[in-house]
């Protein structure tokens, strides 16, 4: 992957701050993800984002084409730029804060008669 900082003109008159250039191996892998039936749909979609950008489509148009918000499209572009193809993989969720059990969460216990 090669990242060039250039001023390419976008369809709406704005300029983009970068262009993604893929190596032949990266392009081949991303295209294989598009054709494979065993690849998760999310991974194929993220690969398509990178392919469309590498082919010169704007970020706004790419987001609309793949049905994703610009915010999430930027997130996946950033991950790809920083980590390459590995950055497009799903990550396990981080640790979640556990809440204290409530009285209503405790299992029902039969009433116990205490005799003195």
TIZANU-214873 format. One line per field, with one value per atom (N, C-alpha, C, O): residue in three letters; atom name; z, x, y. Coordinates in pm, whole numbers. Layout:
aa ALA,...
at CA,...
up Z,...
east X,...
north Y,...
This chain:
aa UNK,UNK,UNK,UNK,UNK,UNK,UNK,UNK,UNK,UNK,UNK,UNK,UNK,UNK,UNK,UNK,UNK,UNK,UNK,UNK,UNK,UNK,UNK,UNK,UNK,UNK,UNK,UNK,UNK,UNK,UNK,UNK,UNK,UNK,UNK,UNK,UNK,UNK,UNK,UNK,UNK,UNK,UNK,UNK,UNK,UNK,UNK,UNK,UNK,UNK,UNK,UNK,UNK,UNK,UNK,UNK,UNK,UNK,UNK,UNK,UNK,UNK,UNK,UNK,UNK,UNK,UNK,UNK,UNK,UNK,UNK,UNK,UNK,UNK,UNK,UNK,UNK,UNK,UNK,UNK,UNK,UNK,UNK,UNK,UNK,UNK,UNK,UNK,UNK,UNK,UNK,UNK,UNK,UNK,UNK,UNK,UNK,UNK,UNK,UNK,UNK,UNK,UNK,UNK,UNK,UNK,UNK,UNK,UNK,UNK,UNK,UNK,UNK,UNK,UNK,UNK,UNK,UNK,UNK,UNK,UNK,UNK,UNK,UNK,UNK,UNK,UNK,UNK,UNK,UNK,UNK,UNK,UNK,UNK,UNK,UNK,UNK,UNK,UNK,UNK,UNK,UNK,UNK,UNK,UNK,UNK,UNK,UNK,UNK,UNK,UNK,UNK,UNK,UNK,UNK,UNK,UNK,UNK,UNK,UNK,UNK,UNK,UNK,UNK,UNK,UNK,UNK,UNK,UNK,UNK,UNK,UNK,UNK,UNK,UNK,UNK,UNK,UNK,UNK,UNK,UNK,UNK,UNK,UNK,UNK,UNK,UNK,UNK,UNK,UNK,UNK,UNK,UNK,UNK,UNK,UNK,UNK,UNK,UNK,UNK,UNK,UNK,UNK,UNK,UNK,UNK,UNK,UNK,UNK,UNK,UNK,UNK,UNK,UNK,UNK,UNK,UNK,UNK,UNK,UNK,UNK,UNK,UNK,UNK,UNK,UNK,UNK,UNK,UNK,UNK,UNK,UNK,UNK,UNK,UNK,UNK,UNK,UNK,UNK,UNK,UNK,UNK,UNK,UNK,UNK,UNK,UNK,UNK,UNK,UNK,UNK,UNK,UNK,UNK,UNK,UNK,UNK,UNK,UNK,UNK,UNK,UNK,UNK,UNK,UNK,UNK,UNK,UNK,UNK,UNK,UNK,UNK,UNK,UNK,UNK,UNK,UNK,UNK,UNK,UNK,UNK,UNK,UNK,UNK,UNK,UNK,UNK,UNK,UNK,UNK,UNK,UNK,UNK,UNK,UNK,UNK,UNK,UNK,UNK,UNK,UNK,UNK,UNK,UNK,UNK,UNK,UNK,UNK,UNK,UNK,UNK,UNK,UNK,UNK,UNK,UNK,UNK,UNK,UNK,UNK,UNK,UNK,UNK,UNK,UNK,UNK,UNK,UNK,UNK,UNK,UNK,UNK,UNK,UNK,UNK,UNK,UNK,UNK,UNK,UNK,UNK,UNK,UNK,UNK,UNK,UNK,UNK,UNK,UNK,UNK,UNK,UNK,UNK,UNK,UNK,UNK,UNK,UNK,UNK,UNK,UNK,UNK,UNK,UNK,UNK,UNK,UNK,UNK,UNK,UNK,UNK,UNK,UNK,UNK,UNK,UNK,UNK,UNK,UNK,UNK,UNK,UNK,UNK,UNK,UNK,UNK,UNK,UNK,UNK,UNK,UNK,UNK,UNK,UNK,UNK,UNK,UNK,UNK,UNK,UNK,UNK,UNK,UNK,UNK,UNK,UNK,UNK,UNK,UNK,UNK,UNK,UNK,UNK,UNK,UNK,UNK,UNK,UNK,UNK,UNK,UNK,UNK,UNK,UNK,UNK,UNK,UNK,UNK,UNK,UNK,UNK,UNK,UNK,UNK,UNK,UNK,UNK,UNK,UNK,UNK,UNK,UNK,UNK,UNK,UNK,UNK,UNK,UNK,UNK,UNK,UNK,UNK,UNK,UNK,UNK,UNK,UNK,UNK,UNK,UNK,UNK,UNK,UNK,UNK
at N,CA,C,O,N,CA,C,O,N,CA,C,O,N,CA,C,O,N,CA,C,O,N,CA,C,O,N,CA,C,O,N,CA,C,O,N,CA,C,O,N,CA,C,O,N,CA,C,O,N,CA,C,O,N,CA,C,O,N,CA,C,O,N,CA,C,O,N,CA,C,O,N,CA,C,O,N,CA,C,O,N,CA,C,O,N,CA,C,O,N,CA,C,O,N,CA,C,O,N,CA,C,O,N,CA,C,O,N,CA,C,O,N,CA,C,O,N,CA,C,O,N,CA,C,O,N,CA,C,O,N,CA,C,O,N,CA,C,O,N,CA,C,O,N,CA,C,O,N,CA,C,O,N,CA,C,O,N,CA,C,O,N,CA,C,O,N,CA,C,O,N,CA,C,O,N,CA,C,O,N,CA,C,O,N,CA,C,O,N,CA,C,O,N,CA,C,O,N,CA,C,O,N,CA,C,O,N,CA,C,O,N,CA,C,O,N,CA,C,O,N,CA,C,O,N,CA,C,O,N,CA,C,O,N,CA,C,O,N,CA,C,O,N,CA,C,O,N,CA,C,O,N,CA,C,O,N,CA,C,O,N,CA,C,O,N,CA,C,O,N,CA,C,O,N,CA,C,O,N,CA,C,O,N,CA,C,O,N,CA,C,O,N,CA,C,O,N,CA,C,O,N,CA,C,O,N,CA,C,O,N,CA,C,O,N,CA,C,O,N,CA,C,O,N,CA,C,O,N,CA,C,O,N,CA,C,O,N,CA,C,O,N,CA,C,O,N,CA,C,O,N,CA,C,O,N,CA,C,O,N,CA,C,O,N,CA,C,O,N,CA,C,O,N,CA,C,O,N,CA,C,O,N,CA,C,O,N,CA,C,O,N,CA,C,O,N,CA,C,O,N,CA,C,O,N,CA,C,O,N,CA,C,O,N,CA,C,O,N,CA,C,O,N,CA,C,O,N,CA,C,O,N,CA,C,O,N,CA,C,O,N,CA,C,O,N,CA,C,O,N,CA,C,O,N,CA,C,O,N,CA,C,O,N,CA,C,O,N,CA,C,O,N,CA,C,O,N,CA,C,O,N,CA,C,O,N,CA,C,O,N,CA,C,O,N,CA,C,O,N,CA,C,O,N,CA,C,O,N,CA,C,O,N,CA,C,O,N,CA,C,O
up 0,0,0,75,-85,-93,-72,-133,12,41,-8,33,-98,-150,-98,-100,-53,-14,-136,-174,-195,-315,-305,-208,-403,-406,-525,-614,-527,-636,-626,-516,-737,-738,-734,-812,-644,-630,-713,-760,-731,-814,-766,-847,-639,-584,-569,-501,-630,-624,-504,-494,-415,-300,-338,-438,-256,-280,-167,-51,-201,-101,-60,-142,62,112,87,116,34,9,-105,-143,-157,-258,-211,-167,-221,-183,-308,-407,-303,-411,-353,-253,-415,-366,-439,-557,-368,-433,-511,-480,-610,-682,-590,-611,-488,-395,-312,-291,-266,-189,-275,-231,-398,-488,-514,-515,-535,-562,-442,-459,-323,-201,-185,-157,-203,-189,-293,-263,-415,-519,-487,-513,-432,-392,-283,-283,-191,-87,-147,-95,-256,-320,-382,-388,-429,-497,-405,-437,-290,-201,-128,-89,-111,-35,111,195,142,280,358,477,295,362,424,358,551,612,531,473,527,446,488,403,616,664,612,574,610,560,411,364,336,192,167,74,247,233,261,188,365,398,288,257,231,119,-2,-74,-23,-136,-119,-217,4,32,-18,-88,18,-19,-170,-229,-234,-380,-451,-545,-406,-470,-454,-548,-335,-314,-398,-453,-409,-490,-637,-713,-678,-817,-840,-950,-737,-754,-713,-735,-655,-612,-486,-405,-470,-352,-229,-240,-112,11,27,68,-6,5,-87,-46,-211,-306,-267,-285,-215,-170,-56,-57,41,156,108,155,14,-37,-115,-106,-189,-269,-182,-213,-74,12,121,195,132,231,373,467,387,518,539,442,663,691,659,656,634,609,730,716,848,971,978,1007,951,956,838,849,725,610,643,614,703,745,844,837,935,1035,966,1004,865,798,709,693,650,571,661,627,777,871,918,925,949,991,881,907,756,645,626,604,635,619,728,701,851,963,969,1003,936,961,836,845,723,602,604,669,534,525,661,682,753,887,961,1044,930,995,956,1025,847,803,871,859,941,1010,1130,1188,1167,1287,1409,1413,1507,1633,1740,1736,1837,1947,2028,2041,2082,2162,2286,2339,2331,2451,2575,2568,2688,2812,2846,2829,2893,2930,3081,3156,3122,3265,3315,3257,3422,3479,3587,3668,3585,3685,3805,3799,3911,4034,4015,3959,4061,4048,4132,4243,4077,4149,4222,4194,4316,4391,4297,4318,4194,4101,4012,3953,4003,3922,3997,3935,4130,4209,4191,4177,4191,4173,4290,4404,4259,4363,4455,4409,4583,4679,4765,4800,4796,4878,5015,5069,5068,5202,5302,5296,5390,5490,5625,5667,5693,5827,5924,5922,6008,6108,6242,6284,6307,6437,6545,6533,6652,6765,6882,6988
east 84,0,89,186,55,127,26,-82,58,-32,32,142,-38,13,-74,-197,-12,-85,-86,16,-203,-216,-342,-417,-365,-485,-572,-592,-624,-710,-845,-899,-898,-1027,-1138,-1138,-1232,-1346,-1462,-1457,-1563,-1677,-1747,-1805,-1742,-1815,-1726,-1765,-1609,-1523,-1430,-1345,-1443,-1353,-1228,-1225,-1126,-1006,-991,-1024,-942,-919,-773,-687,-744,-608,-524,-405,-583,-503,-559,-676,-473,-509,-452,-337,-530,-481,-433,-506,-311,-256,-230,-159,-289,-276,-164,-138,-98,-3,-84,-202,-25,-99,-151,-260,-74,-117,-237,-330,-236,-349,-474,-583,-459,-575,-630,-752,-543,-587,-663,-766,-613,-680,-817,-915,-825,-952,-1053,-1172,-1008,-1099,-1146,-1261,-1057,-1096,-1202,-1293,-1192,-1293,-1429,-1532,-1432,-1558,-1627,-1750,-1548,-1604,-1630,-1711,-1563,-1571,-1705,-1759,-1757,-1881,-1854,-1944,-1730,-1697,-1643,-1613,-1631,-1582,-1701,-1803,-1691,-1802,-1839,-1752,-1966,-2016,-1953,-1923,-1933,-1872,-1731,-1692,-1655,-1517,-1516,-1434,-1606,-1616,-1654,-1603,-1744,-1787,-1671,-1652,-1594,-1480,-1374,-1309,-1356,-1264,-1310,-1228,-1440,-1494,-1471,-1445,-1479,-1449,-1310,-1290,-1213,-1074,-1056,-985,-1120,-1109,-1167,-1107,-1282,-1344,-1259,-1245,-1202,-1115,-989,-943,-933,-813,-841,-752,-966,-1005,-1045,-1086,-1033,-1055,-1191,-1219,-1276,-1408,-1391,-1302,-1477,-1471,-1521,-1590,-1485,-1526,-1678,-1741,-1736,-1882,-1954,-2049,-1907,-1970,-1946,-2034,-1828,-1797,-1890,-1946,-1906,-1993,-2136,-2200,-2184,-2319,-2330,-2432,-2227,-2228,-2234,-2307,-2157,-2154,-2260,-2276,-2333,-2440,-2390,-2445,-2287,-2228,-2215,-2203,-2217,-2200,-2057,-1965,-2040,-1905,-1816,-1697,-1872,-1795,-1734,-1615,-1816,-1764,-1673,-1580,-1700,-1612,-1473,-1373,-1467,-1338,-1267,-1146,-1343,-1285,-1212,-1099,-1274,-1213,-1098,-1001,-1107,-995,-874,-762,-898,-789,-725,-603,-806,-751,-667,-562,-716,-640,-507,-404,-509,-386,-286,-166,-333,-244,-198,-83,-289,-260,-265,-235,-302,-311,-435,-534,-427,-542,-587,-705,-493,-527,-620,-700,-609,-694,-840,-926,-870,-1009,-1079,-1201,-1005,-1062,-1145,-1119,-1244,-1322,-1233,-1147,-1256,-1183,-1280,-1398,-1231,-1321,-1355,-1273,-1476,-1513,-1427,-1378,-1409,-1329,-1403,-1519,-1336,-1402,-1516,-1507,-1622,-1739,-1745,-1704,-1797,-1812,-1926,-2034,-1902,-2007,-2079,-2019,-2208,-2287,-2311,-2299,-2345,-2377,-2511,-2603,-2525,-2655,-2761,-2735,-2879,-2992,-3066,-3049,-3148,-3228,-3318,-3343,-3368,-3457,-3382,-3445,-3249,-3170,-3138,-3103,-3150,-3117,-3224,-3342,-3186,-3286,-3384,-3349,-3507,-3609,-3576,-3545,-3582,-3557,-3683,-3748,-3715,-3837,-3820,-3710,-3933,-3930,-3889,-3936,-3803,-3754,-3809,-3794,-3874,-3924,-3813,-3753,-3787,-3682,-3753,-3829,-3727,-3789,-3685,-3572,-3723,-3632,-3683,-3621
north -116,0,123,131,217,342,452,451,547,657,785,821,855,981,1095,1085,1200,1320,1411,1468,1423,1506,1589,1577,1670,1752,1714,1796,1595,1553,1622,1637,1662,1729,1627,1531,1648,1557,1612,1726,1534,1570,1697,1768,1726,1840,1963,2059,1964,2080,2082,2171,1989,1985,1907,1836,1921,1842,1742,1770,1626,1524,1528,1563,1495,1507,1383,1383,1279,1159,1075,1087,991,893,760,753,657,524,453,442,405,323,185,170,86,-51,-123,-99,-212,-301,-404,-424,-469,-573,-684,-736,-720,-825,-779,-857,-654,-601,-596,-635,-548,-540,-680,-700,-775,-912,-968,-1034,-944,-993,-928,-997,-796,-726,-771,-784,-794,-845,-986,-1021,-1067,-1204,-1201,-1284,-1104,-1091,-1059,-1103,-984,-947,-1068,-1073,-1164,-1281,-1398,-1486,-1402,-1518,-1523,-1420,-1644,-1660,-1691,-1683,-1727,-1762,-1641,-1654,-1527,-1407,-1335,-1317,-1293,-1220,-1096,-1030,-1065,-953,-820,-736,-801,-676,-658,-548,-766,-760,-730,-652,-792,-767,-621,-558,-568,-428,-333,-236,-360,-275,-284,-184,-402,-416,-337,-280,-334,-258,-109,-38,-61,80,115,215,31,58,49,130,-49,-63,60,111,107,223,348,427,366,482,473,574,354,336,362,401,340,365,510,546,595,738,791,909,708,756,841,816,940,1026,949,848,999,934,941,843,1055,1070,971,905,962,870,724,639,695,560,520,411,609,580,552,459,632,612,481,412,447,324,199,105,198,79,84,-13,195,205,223,165,304,327,477,553,521,664,706,624,836,887,865,835,879,862,722,707,621,484,455,375,517,500,554,489,672,728,636,619,578,487,373,340,310,196,239,164,358,408,429,391,490,517,387,377,288,159,95,38,105,48,120,56,252,330,295,284,276,248,103,75,8,-133,-221,-340,-166,-247,-336,-303,-447,-538,-590,-615,-607,-656,-559,-601,-432,-332,-343,-288,-413,-429,-546,-560,-628,-744,-697,-592,-777,-751,-768,-856,-684,-696,-740,-704,-817,-854,-729,-638,-726,-608,-596,-696,-475,-451,-497,-537,-491,-534,-439,-318,-498,-420,-406,-494,-294,-271,-358,-361,-429,-513,-435,-366,-448,-377,-467,-589,-403,-477,-546,-487,-669,-736,-666,-620,-658,-599,-708,-827,-667,-763,-841,-960,-776,-843,-944,-1032,-931,-1024,-1154,-1254,-1151,-1269,-1375,-1341,-1502,-1608,-1608,-1578,-1643,-1653,-1770,-1880,-1743,-1849,-1864,-1766,-1987,-2006,-1941,-1931,-1897,-1840,-1947,-2060,-1910,-2005,-1963,-1848,-2058,-2030,-2060,-2167,-1964,-1982,-1999,-1912,-2112,-2140,-2125,-2173,-2057,-2040,-2114,-2113
